Amino acid sequence: MLSLAGGVEKFFWYDLVGDQNYGLVNEIGVDDFTPRPVFAAYAVAIRQLTGRKLRSERVTGAIRQYVFDDVSVLWSTDTRTPVAVPTQRPLDVVDVTGGSTRLTPVDGKVHLTLTGAPVYVRTKAQAVANARFEVTVPQVVRTSDQTLTLTYIVDNTGGERSVDAVFTSLRR
C-alpha cells in the first residue's frame, strides 16, 4: 500500500524462492516450494487492487486508510484498534488470506477491529458506482415476422452516486 501511495506503478517481489527471511515460497529441502503466508497476501492485494486507482489516503493516529476507487484498505500500526465505519449498507471485508465477510451496519455503523494486517473494505453499492452495464434480453416479443430484443443500459460512469436498479418482467 505504501509503495502504491508513494506513486510506484509496478512492484516486483525480490525472491520467488527464499531462505528463512525472504521469498514467496519455501526453498528446496525446507518444504519444497510450499507457499508462505505472504504469497496469499500478495495474491489478495493483486486481486483487490488491479485496475483501481488510488483516490485518497488518510493517517489518523494508528489507523491507515487508502481508498482505491471502490475499495478502502485499512490497518492499524497498533496491535488492535477498534473502529466504527459509518454506513447504511452492508460492507464486504476481505482479509489478507482472501477470506470474505459481509458485515451489516447497526445504528448506521459497522464495527471492525484493525490489526497490522490490512483488510479490504467494499460496499455492494460502491462496487457498481462509476460503471456501465448492459443487459440484453433476447427474443422478448416474437411475432410471425419480427423479433423484438430489449437492452437495458445502466450508465453511471459520470457520477459519484451509485445506481440501484430492479428489472421486472411482466408476461401477458
N, C-alpha and C positions, 0 to 999 in steps of 0.2 A: 504494500500500500504506500509506504513511504517513497519508494522509487517512482511509482506512478504519479504520486502527488508532486514529486520533485521534477516532473517532466520527462522521465525516462520512457521512451517509446517502445523499446524492446528490452527484454530481460532474459538472460541466458544463465542457466544453472551451471556452476563451475564443474562439478563432477556428477556423472550419472552413477558410477560405481565408486563408493567411497570407503575410506577407512573408518575408524570408530567415531570420527567427528564430522565428516562431510559425506556428501553423496545422497542421491535419491533412493538407491537400492544398496543392499549389503554386498560386501565383497565376496569373492570366491572363498570357500572354506569357512566362512562365518555362518551365513545362512543361504549361500548361493543365490544371490540376486533377488532375494525377497524384498519387496518394497518396505521402506521405512515410513513412519507416520508422516513425515514431511512430503512424501510422494503424493499421498492422498490430499493433503492440504494444498499443495501446488496445483493439482488437477482441479480441485474445487474452485480455487481462485480463478483459474483459466475459464472454467465453465461459467462462473458467475459474472465475470467482468469483460469477457471478449466482446468487442463491438460497442462497449459502453464508454462514454466519455466522462472524465472527472468534472463535476459541476461545482462542487464546493468542498471545503474541509473546515473542520472546527475542532479545536482542542479546548476542553473545559475541565480544568483540574486534571484528574487522571483519565478522563474519558476522551477517546479519539473517535472522530466520525468523519468518514469520507463518503461523499454522495456521488455515485456514478449513475447518471440518468435515473433509472427506476430502482436502483439498489443502493442501500446505505451499508457501509462496512463499519462496524462498531467493535471496540475493545477497550480495555482499561489497563493502565500501567500498574494499578494496584491489584492485589490478589483477588478480591471480589468487590464489585461496585454495583449496588442495585440502582436501576434507572427505571423511570416511567416514561414511555413513549406515548405522546398524545395522538390518538387516532380514533376514528369512529368505525373503521373497517378492520377485519382480521389481518394479521401480519403473518407472512411466511418467513420463518427464520431457518437459515441453513448454517450448520456448524462446519468446522474445518474438515470433518470427515465426510461431509456430504449428507449427513442426517438432516431431515427437514421436519419442522414442526409448525403447525398453524396455531397461532395464539389469538384468542378472541378478546377484544377490549372489555374491561369492566369499568364503568363510570368514565368512559372516554379515554382510557389509558391501558396500555399493555405493559406489564412489568417484566423486566429482564434482569438477570444478574450477569454483568460483564466480567470477564476474566482477561488474562493476557492473550487468549486465543480469539481471533476475530470471528464475528458472526456476520452473515449477510442477511439483511432485512429487506423484504419486498412486500408491498401490498398488492393484492389482486387488481385493485383499481389502477394503481400506478403502472402495472405491467402493460395495460392497454393504452396508456397515455402516449401521445405523440406517435401513433401508429395508424396504419391504413389496412383495413381488412375488406376482402371481397368474398361474399358467399353467393355462389351460383346454384340455383335450384333447377335442374334440368327437367324439361317436359312437365311444367306445372299445369298447363292447359293444353289439351290436344283436341283439335277438330279434324275433320276429314282432309283439309288442305293446309293446315297451319299448326305449328307447334310454337308455343309461347314459352320463353325462358326468362325467368326473373333473376336479376342480380341485385343484391343489397350491398351497398357500399357504406362503410363507416370510416370517415376520414377525419382524424383528429391530429393530423401532422402539424397543424398551425397553431395549436393551443396548448396551454399548460393543464387545462382541466380534463379529467378523464370522461369517457363516454360510456354509459351503461345502455345496452340495447336488449330488447326482448322481441323475438320474432314468433308470431303466432300464425299458424296456417289453418285456415278455415276451409272445410270441404262442404260442398253443397250436394 
